[in-house]
Amino acid sequence: MADGGCTNPVWPCAMTGAAATLAGFPDLCVIIHGSSGCYYYPKSLLKVPLFSTYLLESEIVFGTIDRLHEVVSEVAATGRPVAVVNTCVPALTGEDLKTAFASGSAIFVDAPGFSGNVEAGAAKAFAALAPSCSTERPGVNIDGINLLDIFWRGNLHETERLLGLLKIPVTVRFCRDSYANLRAGASLFTVSANSSYASGVGDNLGSMLFLDIPDTVAKLQEQYPDADTDAVLTEWARAEDQIYYSCDKYLRKYNPPVVAVAAQESYAAFAKTMMERYFGSDVPVVFARDQGLGRVPCSVNSVEINTAVASAEPDLILGSTFEAAACRTAAFFGITPPDRSRISIAARPLAGVEGGLKLTEGALNALMNMHANLKRESRE
C-alpha cells in the first residue's frame, strides 16, 4: 500500500479540483488562466459557466499578465466577485500574476495541474477563499459537496433533509452556496457528505455516510440538545432492516459476491464496509484514488489497475467504467467518475439514509442482472 498523493491516470488534476470548488458558488465568476484545453476540460466535467483567458503561444512567450488583466477587468465589470485559477504553462513562466489585478479585486488560486490531484486543488481553493466561522451563525455547515462528485446534488438534498428532521438549520454548504453567504461566516460545526473534499471549516462532527450516521447524530445532539435525534435514528434503523432483508434474500440464492472497489477514499472505505457487513463479501481490491487505501497502491498505472481488478475475478465492481472495462463479465455499479454506463441527471445520493439504500440497491440490481445474463447465455 502506498501513502500520500500521486499522479493518477483516471483522476483529474489540481486545477480541475480548484475550479470545481470555486464554481460551487454560482455568484463567483471563475476564470481559468490558460489555454483553451485547460478551459474546456473542467467545463465539460462541471457543466457550469466558466471564463478563460484562452492563452495563445505569443502570450506565453511574451507574458500573460496583460491578457489576464484584460479578462479580469471585463468579468469584474459585471459587479460579481472574481476568482482566477492558474494552470500549468503560465505557472512555469514565473510571472507574478497577482499584479494583473488590484489587491482584493480577485481571488487568485495557484493550482497548476502538476501540483497534485483534485483534492489538492480543492484544498488550495479553500485556502484562497479563507472562510471563517462566526459565533453569530447558528446551525451546521454541510461539507464534502463538490461538482465533480456524481452524487453531489443527491448528497446535498439528503443531508439537508436529515438536518431538517433533526431541526438543525444549515449555515453554509461547501461547496454549493452563494459567495455572499460564505462571506457572512460559517457555523462553528460541520458535517460531511464526502470527507475526501474536506474544507477544514468548523469542528467536524462526523460523516453523513450511512454507517456513520448514528455516531454523527450523537455528536450533533451534544451540541444541539434540542435536536430530534429519534426521527433520524428510527429512519436509519428501519433502512438497515430493509438492507439486511434484501441482502439476505439475495444470499439465500447466491454466494457472497467478490467485490472490487475504486473511488475516493471516503467512498471506497464506505463501499468496502457496506459490502462486507451486509453481503459478507470478500473485497480483495480497493483502489482509493486520493490516498491508496487497501491492497492496491494509488501510484500504479492504468495497466496495473486493470490487472489488479481482473486478477481478483470480481463478481461486482463498484467504481468507474474504467475499472469495469477490466472485467466485462462482472456486475457493475458506478460510484465515481467516469461512469459512462448510464445517463445520470437526477439527484442520486450516496450519503445519508437514502445513500445507504441506493448503494445496496445498485449492487443488488447489478448482481441480479449479471446472474440473469449468465443464465440466458447458458441456455443459448
C-alpha positions in Angstrom: 0.0 0.0 0.0 1.3 3.4 -0.9 0.9 6.5 1.3 0.2 10.1 0.2 -0.9 11.6 -3.1 0.0 10.5 -6.6 -0.4 11.1 -10.3 -3.5 9.1 -11.1 -4.3 8.0 -14.7 -8.1 8.3 -14.1 -8.3 11.2 -11.7 -8.4 14.9 -12.7 -5.7 17.4 -11.7 -5.4 20.1 -9.1 -6.5 22.8 -11.5 -9.8 21.0 -12.1 -10.3 20.4 -8.4 -9.8 24.1 -7.7 -12.2 25.1 -10.4 -14.8 22.7 -9.2 -14.6 24.1 -5.7 -14.9 27.7 -6.7 -17.6 27.0 -9.3 -19.8 25.7 -6.5 -20.6 29.3 -5.7 -22.8 30.4 -8.6 -22.3 34.1 -7.9 -18.5 33.8 -8.1 -17.0 34.2 -11.6 -14.3 31.6 -12.2 -11.6 32.4 -14.8 -9.2 29.6 -16.0 -5.9 31.3 -16.8 -4.6 29.0 -19.5 -5.1 27.5 -22.9 -8.4 26.5 -24.4 -7.7 22.9 -23.5 -7.3 23.8 -19.8 -10.7 25.6 -20.0 -12.7 23.0 -21.9 -11.7 20.1 -19.8 -13.2 21.3 -16.5 -16.0 23.0 -18.5 -17.0 19.6 -19.9 -16.9 17.9 -16.5 -18.6 20.6 -14.4 -21.2 21.8 -16.9 -21.4 25.3 -15.2 -20.4 28.7 -16.5 -16.6 29.3 -16.6 -14.4 32.0 -18.1 -11.0 31.7 -19.7 -8.1 33.8 -20.9 -7.6 31.4 -23.9 -3.8 32.0 -23.9 -2.0 31.9 -27.3 1.6 30.9 -28.0 2.7 34.5 -28.4 1.3 35.4 -25.0 3.1 32.5 -23.3 6.4 33.8 -24.8 6.0 37.5 -24.2 3.9 37.4 -21.0 0.4 36.7 -19.9 -0.2 39.5 -17.4 -1.8 41.9 -19.9 -4.2 39.2 -21.2 -5.2 38.2 -17.6 -5.7 41.9 -16.7 -8.0 42.3 -19.7 -10.2 39.4 -18.9 -10.4 40.1 -15.2 -11.4 43.7 -15.9 -14.1 42.6 -18.3 -15.5 40.0 -15.9 -15.3 42.2 -12.9 -17.4 44.8 -14.7 -20.4 42.6 -14.1 -20.2 43.5 -10.5 -19.7 39.9 -9.4 -16.7 38.7 -7.4 -13.9 37.1 -9.5 -11.6 34.1 -8.9 -8.6 33.2 -11.1 -7.3 29.6 -11.3 -3.7 29.3 -12.6 -2.7 26.4 -15.0 0.5 24.6 -15.8 2.0 26.7 -18.5 1.7 30.2 -17.0 2.7 28.8 -13.7 6.0 27.6 -15.2 6.8 31.1 -16.6 7.3 32.5 -13.2 5.2 35.7 -13.7 3.8 37.4 -10.7 0.2 37.1 -11.9 -1.3 38.9 -8.9 -0.1 42.2 -10.5 -2.7 41.7 -13.2 -5.4 43.0 -10.9 -5.7 45.2 -7.9 -5.3 43.7 -4.4 -8.6 42.3 -3.2 -10.3 42.6 -6.6 -9.9 38.9 -7.4 -9.2 35.7 -5.6 -6.1 34.0 -7.0 -5.6 30.3 -6.7 -2.2 28.9 -7.9 -3.3 25.4 -8.6 -1.5 24.2 -11.8 -2.2 20.6 -12.7 1.3 19.4 -11.8 0.8 20.4 -8.2 -1.4 17.5 -7.3 -4.7 15.8 -7.8 -8.3 17.0 -7.4 -8.2 17.1 -3.7 -5.0 19.1 -3.6 -6.6 21.7 -5.9 -9.7 21.8 -3.7 -7.6 22.4 -0.7 -5.8 25.3 -2.5 -9.1 26.8 -3.4 -10.4 26.6 0.2 -7.2 28.3 1.4 -7.7 31.2 -1.1 -11.4 31.6 -0.1 -10.3 31.8 3.5 -13.7 31.1 5.0 -14.2 32.0 8.7 -16.5 30.8 11.4 -18.8 33.1 13.4 -20.5 32.5 16.7 -23.4 34.5 15.4 -24.1 31.9 12.7 -26.2 29.1 14.3 -26.7 25.7 12.7 -24.3 23.3 10.9 -22.3 23.6 7.8 -22.5 20.8 5.2 -19.1 19.8 3.9 -18.0 17.5 1.1 -20.2 18.8 -1.7 -18.2 19.1 -4.9 -19.4 19.4 -8.5 -17.0 16.6 -9.6 -18.8 14.1 -7.4 -21.5 12.4 -9.4 -23.6 12.2 -6.2 -23.2 15.8 -5.1 -26.8 17.0 -5.7 -28.3 14.0 -4.1 -25.9 14.2 -1.2 -26.8 17.8 -0.6 -30.5 17.2 -0.7 -30.3 14.2 1.6 -28.0 15.8 4.1 -30.3 18.9 4.2 -33.3 16.6 4.7 -31.7 14.8 7.6 -30.7 18.0 9.3 -34.2 19.2 8.8 -35.5 16.2 10.6 -33.1 17.0 13.4 -34.4 20.6 13.4 -30.9 21.9 12.9 -30.6 24.7 10.4 -27.9 24.7 7.6 -25.5 27.5 7.6 -23.0 27.2 4.7 -22.9 24.5 2.1 -19.3 23.7 1.0 -19.5 24.0 -1.9 -22.9 24.8 -3.3 -23.9 28.1 -1.8 -23.8 31.8 -2.5 -20.4 33.5 -2.2 -22.2 36.2 -0.2 -23.4 33.6 2.4 -19.9 32.3 2.6 -18.5 35.7 3.4 -21.1 36.2 6.1 -19.4 33.4 8.0 -19.8 29.7 8.6 -21.1 27.9 11.7 -18.7 26.5 14.3 -19.8 23.0 13.5 -19.7 20.9 10.3 -20.9 17.5 9.0 -19.6 15.9 5.8 -21.2 14.1 2.9 -17.8 13.2 1.4 -14.8 13.7 3.6 -12.4 13.5 0.6 -13.5 17.1 -0.1 -12.9 18.5 3.3 -13.0 22.3 3.7 -11.4 22.2 7.1 -14.0 24.8 8.3 -15.5 24.4 11.7 -15.4 21.5 14.1 -16.3 18.4 12.0 -18.8 16.4 13.9 -18.7 13.4 11.5 -19.7 11.9 8.3 -23.2 11.5 6.9 -22.5 8.3 5.1 -24.9 5.6 6.2 -22.8 3.6 8.6 -21.5 6.8 10.3 -24.9 8.4 10.9 -25.6 7.1 14.4 -22.2 8.4 15.7 -22.6 11.7 13.9 -26.2 12.2 15.3 -24.9 11.5 18.8 -22.2 14.2 18.3 -24.8 16.6 16.9 -27.0 16.1 20.0 -24.1 17.1 22.2 -24.0 20.4 20.5 -27.8 20.8 19.9 -29.6 19.1 22.8 -33.0 20.0 21.4 -32.3 18.1 18.1 -34.9 15.5 17.3 -32.5 12.6 17.0 -35.2 9.9 17.3 -36.6 11.0 13.9 -33.3 10.2 12.1 -32.3 7.2 14.1 -35.7 5.5 13.7 -35.5 6.0 9.9 -31.9 4.7 9.9 -32.8 1.6 11.8 -35.7 0.9 9.5 -33.4 1.3 6.5 -30.9 -1.1 7.9 -33.5 -3.7 8.5 -34.5 -3.3 4.8 -30.9 -3.7 3.7 -30.4 -6.8 5.8 -33.6 -8.3 4.5 -32.8 -7.6 0.8 -29.2 -8.8 1.1 -30.3 -12.0 3.0 -32.8 -12.7 0.2 -30.0 -12.5 -2.3 -27.7 -14.6 -0.3 -30.2 -17.4 0.1 -29.8 -18.0 -3.6 -26.2 -16.9 -4.4 -22.8 -16.9 -2.7 -21.5 -13.7 -1.2 -20.0 -11.7 -4.1 -16.3 -11.0 -4.5 -16.0 -7.2 -5.0 -13.5 -4.7 -6.4 -13.9 -1.1 -5.3 -12.5 2.1 -6.9 -13.3 5.6 -5.7 -12.1 8.4 -3.5 -11.0 7.2 -0.1 -14.2 8.1 1.8 -16.5 6.3 -0.8 -14.1 3.4 -1.2 -14.0 2.7 2.5 -17.7 3.1 2.8 -18.5 0.7 -0.1 -16.0 -1.8 1.2 -17.5 -1.9 4.7 -21.1 -2.0 3.3 -20.3 -5.0 1.1 -18.5 -6.8 4.0 -21.2 -6.0 6.5 -24.4 -6.7 4.6 -23.2 -9.1 1.8 -20.5 -10.9 3.7 -18.2 -10.1 0.7 -14.6 -10.6 0.2 -13.2 -7.3 -1.1 -9.7 -8.1 -2.3 -9.1 -4.9 -4.4 -9.8 -1.4 -3.0 -8.4 1.4 -5.2 -8.7 4.7 -3.4 -7.8 7.4 -5.9 -6.8 10.0 -3.4 -4.9 8.1 -0.8 -4.1 4.5 -1.8 -6.4 2.7 0.7 -6.4 -1.1 0.6 -4.3 -3.6 -1.3 -3.7 -1.6 -4.5 -1.4 1.5 -4.2 -2.7 4.7 -5.8 0.6 5.2 -7.7 0.0 2.3 -10.0 -0.5 3.0 -13.7 -3.6 2.2 -15.8 -2.3 -1.3 -16.8 -1.6 -2.3 -13.3 -5.1 -1.1 -12.1 -6.8 -3.2 -14.8 -4.5 -6.2 -14.0 -5.3 -6.0 -10.3 -9.1 -5.8 -10.9 -9.1 -8.6 -13.5 -6.9 -10.9 -11.3 -9.4 -10.6 -8.5 -12.1 -12.1 -10.7 -14.8 -10.0 -9.0 -18.4 -10.7 -9.2 -19.1 -7.0 -8.7 -17.2 -3.8 -9.5 -18.0 -0.6 -7.6 -16.1 2.1 -9.3 -16.0 3.8 -12.7 -16.4 2.4 -16.2 -12.6 2.5 -16.4 -12.4 -0.4 -13.9 -15.5 -2.1 -15.3 -13.6 -2.5 -18.6 -11.0 -4.6 -16.9 -13.6 -7.4 -16.2 -16.6 -7.2 -18.5 -18.2 -10.3 -17.1 -18.6 -8.7 -13.6 -21.6 -6.8 -12.5 -21.0 -3.0 -12.3 -22.4 -0.1 -10.3 -20.8 3.3 -10.8 -19.8 5.2 -7.7 -17.2 7.5 -9.2 -16.5 9.3 -12.5 -16.2 8.5 -15.2 -19.4 6.5 -15.3 -20.5 6.1 -18.9 -22.8 3.1 -18.1 -25.8 5.3 -17.7 -27.2 8.8 -18.0 -27.2 10.4 -14.6 -29.2 13.7 -14.4 -31.3 13.0 -11.3 -30.2 13.8 -7.8 -28.9 10.5 -6.5 -27.4 10.4 -3.1 -24.6 8.2 -1.8 -24.7 9.9 1.6 -27.4 9.7 4.2 -30.1 7.1 4.8 -31.1 7.2 1.1 -27.4 6.8 0.1 -27.1 3.6 2.0 -30.2 2.3 0.4 -29.0 3.5 -3.0 -25.7 1.7 -2.8 -27.3 -1.5 -1.7 -30.0 -1.3 -4.4 -27.4 -0.6 -7.1 -25.2 -3.5 -6.0 -28.2 -5.9 -5.8 -29.7 -4.9 -9.2 -26.3 -5.1 -10.9 -25.7 -8.6 -9.4 -29.2 -9.8 -10.3 -28.7 -8.6 -13.9 -25.4 -10.4 -14.1 -26.9 -13.7 -12.9 -29.8 -13.3 -15.4 -27.3 -12.7 -18.2 -25.3 -15.8 -17.2 -28.4 -17.9 -17.1 -29.5 -16.7 -20.5 -26.1 -17.4 -22.0 -26.0 -20.9 -20.6 -29.3 -21.6 -22.4 -28.0 -20.4 -25.7 
